[in-house]
Amino acid sequence: MTQNKEILAHLKEHKTIDSIQALNEYNCFRLGARIYDLKQDGFIIQTRMVTNKQNKKSFAQYEYIGHESEPRQEQLL
């Protein structure tokens, strides 16, 4: 399975992923590039900057929203 497919499966199951999870679970050093690939394939993924409360460092957390071909929650209301 490719890293893109592994990360997409993770996002669909767990809804979010960050670079440490991607590195530890999928040996992925370039999560941002994989997220870019998935977005190019029509997947809607939001990026949120999170600050670690202990060391005050920020990192990106990615959240799976859906696919362009799927109706979005706000469109259903």
Secondary structure, DSSP 8 states (H G I E B T S, - for coil): --HHHHHHHHHHHHSEEEHHHHHHHH--S-HHHHHHHHHHTTEEEEEEEEE-TTT--EEEEEEEEEETTS--HHHH-
